[in-house]
Amino acid sequence: MAREGDGGGVAPAALPPLCRPLATRGDKTTWSPSSAKCVLNVALDARFVEARRSDVDVASSRRTPSSSSSSVVVAPAGCRVSTSHVVALDGVIDDAMRDAFLRRITSDADADGDGEGGPAGPRWERRTADRNGASPTWGLTRDALRDIELEHSRNDDAFVEFHSRLQAMYPEWIVAHMPADALERAPTAEEDDGVDDDDDDDGGARERRYRCDAFVANAATRGDDFAWHLDADPSSFDPESAWVEAYGDYVNGEPGKPLFVSALVYLNAEWKPEVRSIHWFPYDRVGVVNAVP
C-alpha cells in the first residue's frame, strides 16, 4: 500500500481499510537500504486485464512502472497490462536473523526428522499445497502460524528488524501484513456451528476451498513437487469478503489499489546450485534463471 507524506509514521486514522502495518523500530534501525543489492528484477507473464477502480484509492497510482525495453505496449480500451515480477535482494537478511527465524519455527523435537520423512515435531503437518491437485507437503500448523503472526511478528527482535528493513527500503509505501481473515466470506452461524478451521474436509459440515495465511513456512523434502503459482490475487477473493467490499474486484497491480507481494526468506545456511528449486524459472529470452537466495 502506498504511504502518504514524507515516510514518517502514519496515524491510525489515516490508514486505509483493513491495513495492518508491520511492527517496526521506526527510524531506529541501524541498517541502511544501501546495504541491499538487487541481483535480479524480472517482469514476466504480461497480459491484458480489465482496468477497474472503486471509491477507495490508496494513492499507489503514483507508482511508475519501468522497463528495460524501449517498446511501448498499448492496452485496449478498458484494459491495462498486468505483469508478475521476480525480485531477488541480497544483504537484507543476515546470518543472525536467519538463525533467529529458524529457531522460532522449529523446536528440539524437529531435529529428530531424517530430512526425507519431514520434520518430526508436533508443530508440523503434511497438509500444505501450493495449487489445486498438488500432493500435500510439510508446513507449520495453523496454531503455529497464528503464533508467529499474532505474537512473534510483533515482539521478536528478528521479525521487527526485518520489518524495519522492508519499510526502510520502501518509505513511500505502508508495508502491511495481509489480512487473511478478510479475504474469504465470513461463514454464517449455521455454516460455522461446530466446525473448526482445521477440520478435515470429510469431517466438517462445510469444505474450505483453501486457507490463506499471512505467514507460511515450508519444510521441503525429497520428492516434493512444487510449482510456480500466485499466492493471492484480489480477483480470486470471495465477492462477499471484507476485502472486496472495501476495495472492489480488481487484478493485483491495479493503480490506486493495495498491492499484494510475497516476501520469500530462505533459511538455509547455503544453497548449492545442484539443488535447484522451484525458483529456477523459465524466461524465454535467456532460458532458465535462478533466483539465488
Buried (B, 14 or more C-beta within 10 A) or exposed (E): BBBBEEBEEBEEEEBBBBBBBBBBBEEEBEBEBEBBEEEBEBBBEEEEBBBBEBEBBBBBEEBEEEEEEEEEEEBEEEEBBBBBEBEBBEBBBBEEBBEBBBEBBBBEEBEEBEEEEBBEBEBBBBBBBBEEEBEEBBBBBBEBBBBBBEEBBBEBEBBBBBBBBBBBBBBBBBBBBBBBBBBBBEBEEEEEEEBEEBBEEEEBEEEEEEBBBBBBBBBBBEEBEBEBEBEBBBBBBEEEBBBBBBBBBBBBBBBBBBBBBEEEEBBEEEEEEEEEBBBEBEEEEEEEBBBBB
